[in-house]
Amino acid sequence: MASVIQEGDGSPRIILSEPIGSTVEVLLYGAQVVSWKNEKREEMLFTTNKALWKPGKPVRGGISICFPQFSNLGSMEQPGFVRNRMWSLDSSPSPLPPANNQSTVDLMLKSTDEDLKSWPHRFELRMRISLSAGKLTVIPRVRNTDTKAFSFTFALCNYLSVSDISEVRVEGLETLDYFDNLLQRERYTEQADAITFDGEIDRVYLYTPTKIAVIDHEKKRTFVLRKEGMPDAAVWNPWDKKAKAIPDFGDEDYKTMLCVDSASLETPIALKPCEEWKGRQEVTAVSSSYCSGQLDPRKVLGFK
């Protein structure tokens, strides 16, 4: 079982490790992953240097949970409230087998009477976070503990660390429909062979494949995002003007980050009483292999 340590800033956190030497840090506040370092001690996730490391404040960066609402797509306090709650260790994560090693942790949040004021439904939300060599797996689960059905949207917001956003391309979203949040959520179809970045982007791609590749040319590294139960993918980078307007975000931070979120947004997930939804996300970091100066995305994505 992973152990909880108390940091000087008052935020209890869990450190996961595996034999090769990679580590993950998870805050109990919000069940937020705030660090993932590979065996070379390179940070895989972006966290802003202007992060407000205070209890009661979520950190901008890492991997965070949006539930029961994503962003401003609804009437609630944006983006749902579970990232503003203190979670607890879950010693009986049935039907998953108990975690009995240093590389997995199970966390749980049960709704309170206070939460009913924000969202009038009783639920249990569980997260399993597992680390292995080169891979970080997150398994979220939502159970309806109410007497009536409810529906919700859900996202895992992944702030990936990149060397230079202008040298990054995303493969796997070509030809798909997306909502453009910069254009009144109008629906468009992606025309480019791959997504590259030269300005602000805020889109939700619909019915995406189970694999998406984020190719960082400068670092010669590719993140492969695999997901189940979360058919949509949100892609976000604020670029320079909006970066200056975000209080907990450095003016230059947009250059070294990209959000690619696993999400279920267009069609809310519906649960009857006692039903449970389960999702799964794996992020793998692999060395990119060049072929005549260009990456072969078919190899990266595992196509024959």
N, C-alpha and C positions, 0 to 999 in steps of 0.2 A: 504494500500500500504506500502511495506517495505521502510525504510528510508536508505539513504546513509550516512555513517559517514566517516570522513577523519582521517586516522591514522597519527601518527607522522612521519611515514616513507614515507608519501606522496601517499600512495596507497588507493584510495577510496574503501570502502567495504560496503556490506549490511549484516546486522545481522537479521536472521530469528529466531523466537521463537514460541513455542506452549505451551498450558496451563500446561502440565505435567512438563515442565522445560527443555526440550532439546533445543539445539540451533544449528544454522548453520551459518558459515561465508562464504561469496562469494565475491571475488575480482571483481571489474569491469574490471580490466585488465585480459583479457583472459576468462572472465566469469568462473573463476576457483573456485571451492569449496575448501577451505583450512582448514575447521574445521567442524566437526559434533560431538557434545557432547550429550550424553544421559542425562536422568534426574538425574543420579548420578554424572554428570560432568565428565564422562569417555570419552576420545577421541576415536572415532571409526575409524578415518582416520589417516594414517601415513603422516607426513611431516618431512623431514629431518631437523635436528638441524643446518645443514650447508646451509640451504636455503638462497639464496641471495634476501632478501626482498627489492628489489629496483624496482622502476617504470621502465618498459622496460625489465624486466627479469621475465620469468615465474618461478613459484616455483615448485621444485620437490616434489610432493606429492599431497594429496587430490584427487580431481576428476577434470581432465582436458579434453579438447576436441582436438581430432585429425581430422582435416578437411583442405583441401580436399584430404589429403594423410596421411596414417598411416606409421609411422616409416620411413624406407628407401625404402619402396615399391613403388618407383616412382622416378621422376627426380627432385622433388622440394626440397626446403629447409626443412629439416627434423624437425618435423613431421607435415607439413602444417603450415600456418602462423596465424591462427585465435587466437591462444593462445598468440600471440605477439601483439594484438590489444586492444585498449580501447573500451569496449562495452558501450551501453547506456541502460537506462531503457526503456522498451517497454510498453507504456500505452494502446495500442490497439492490443492485441495479437490474434485478430480474426483468425480462428474461435473458439479459446478457449475463455471462458468467462473471463472478466477482473479479475485480482486478487485484492481482497479488504480486505485482512487480513495481519497479521504480519508474517504468516508462508509460504507465497508464493511470489516469485519475477519472473518477466518476463524480460529477457534481449534480446538485439538485436544488430546485427552487419550487416551493409550494406557494400558491397564491394565498394572500391574507385578506382579512376583511377590509383593510385599507386599500388593497389592490382593486377590490370590487368597485371602488369609487372611480378608478381610472378605466376599468374594463369589467363589465358586470358578469363575469364568468369565472368559475373555479377550475383550476388546472394544476397539473404538475409538469414541470419542464426539467428534463434531464439532459446532461451533456457528458459524453465520454470523449476524452482527449487522449490520444495514443501516439507515441513517438517511436519510430524505428529508423534505421539508417537511411537518410535521405528522404524520409516521408513523414508527414504529419496528418493524422486522421482525426476527424471530428464527427461524432455520431450524435445528432440532436434528436430528442424524442419529446413529444407533447401528448399528454394524456388528459382527456376530459373527465374531471372528477365532479362535474356539475350534474344537475338533474335534467338539463335541457341541452340540446345540440348547440354548437357554436362553430364559427369559421374564422380563419385568421390567415394573414400572410406572414412569410418567414424569410429571413435571409441571414447568411453568414457573410459578414463584410470583411473581405480579405485585403488588407493593405500590404501589397507586395513591395519589397525593396528592389529598385532597379538602378542601374548605373547612370543612365541618361534617358529620360522619357522619349526624346526624339530619335533614339536608336532602338526603340522597342517595337515589336509587332505582335499582334494577337492573331493566332490561327484557329479556325474552327467555327467562326461566327459568320463567315461569308455566305451570302445569298439569303440570310435569315431576316425576318421582320423584326423591327425594334420600335420602341417608343422613344422619342427624343424629348427629354425633359427640358431642353433649352428652347424647344419650339412647341410649347403648349401641349406636350405629350402627343403630338401628331405621330401617326404610324408610317414608317418608311420601310423599304427593303434595302439591306446592305448590298452595295454594288461592288465594293472593293474586293480584291483577292485576299487581302489581309487588312486588319485595322492598324494603321500607324497614327502618330500623334504629332500635330503641329498647332494645337489650340485646345480650348476647353472641350470636354466631352462628358455627357451625362445621359446615358442611354440604358434601356432595359431590353435586352435581346430575348426573344420568345422561342420556346420549344427548342432549346439549344442541345447540341450533342452531349453525350456523357463525358467527353474529353475536350478540353480547351487548352491550348498551349500559349504561354506568354514567353516570347523569345527575346532575350536580352543580348543583342549582338556584342556590345562592348565587354560584358562579363563572360561572354561565351557560355551563358547559363540559360536553361529553359525551365520554367515552372510548368508542370503538367497538372491541370486541375481536373479531377474526376469527381463526378457527383451523381447521387441517386436521390430521387424524391424531391428534387429541386430543379424543375425543368427550365427555369429562366436564369439569365445571367445579367447582372448590372455592371456597367463599365463606367468608371468615373475618374477624372483628373480635373482639378479646378483651373489649372493654368495660372498665369501670372497675376492678372487683375483680381480674380476672385480669391486667390491665395492671400493677397494683402488684406482682404476684407474678413477673413476667418480669424477670430481672436486666438484660438489655440493651434495656429498653423503658421510655420515660418514662411517668410516671403519667397524663399527659394526652394521650399520643400517639394513643390509640385514636380521639380526636375528629377527627383529620386524615388518617386512612388507611383503606383498604379493600383487602383481598386478594381478587382474582378470578383464580384460577389456571386455566390451560389444562392439561388432564390426561388421562391414560389410566390409569384406576384400577380400575374394576370388572372389566374384562376385560384381563388382562395381555397385553402384546405378545410374541409368540413369534417367535424368529428361528432358522433353521437355520444351520449353518456357512456363512460367506461372504455371508449375506443382510444387507441393510441396511434399516432403518426410517427414514423421514423424516417430520418434522412441520413445521408452519409456523404462526407466530403474527404477526399484524399488530395493533398498537395505534395507533389514529388518535385524535387530539384535535381536536374540532371545536367551533365555537361553537354553543350551543343556541339554537334559535329558539322563542320563546314564542308561543302561540296562545291568546288569551283566558285568559291567566294559567297555562295548563298546556302542558307540552311535548306535542308530537304524536309519540309513540313510533313510529308507523308511518313517519313521515318520517325519524326518526333511524335506524331500522333498514333503511331503503331499500325498504319495502314499497310496492306500487302502491296 
